[in-house]
């Protein structure tokens, strides 16, 4: 179970609140713990907390590779996920529900994630900048803590997104590999996962 700093402080507060109550008919006092609603006491609801990393570039399009992708990690409602903004050469495309995303690590391990819903590209939908007029999509891939640990264990080498008609992807450059690994490490630290 993962506890954020406010939760740990709240639990410490809860454990330290003890009230002495007199027991009627006796001169001795009885100790009892005051029950508190932890979320009201510290003003935080961990289940509804949302954390996002900044959008980072994973792949820029080139003459040989038309795959352009930005990513961010997120945590909301007790769930981890990877968001992608994808465009494929500026043309229209669709991404099926449960489309597979493979992140192949340099050690040979592969993290497989699955898209949450059907998406049809539209102009500017996969863009980071509002001025963009390229066809794209924004996708969400739920993750487990084990998936995050695999990503933190080694450097990524290749990413592939399975579309209905083809597979698109890109090899990580050295700079993007280090940036991706750093983002995974920072995100795991933010959510208290190690």
Buried (B, 14 or more C-beta within 10 A) or exposed (E): EEEBEBBEBBEEEBEEEEEEEEEEEEEEEEEEEEEEEBBEBBEBEBEEBEEBBEEBBBBEBEEEBBBBBBBBBBBEEEEBBBBBBBBBEBEEBEBBEEBBBBBBBEEEEEBEBEBBEEBEBEEBBBBEEEEBEBBBBBBBBEBEEEBBBBBBEBBBBBBBBBBEEEEBBBEBEEEBBEBBBEBBBEBBEBBEBE
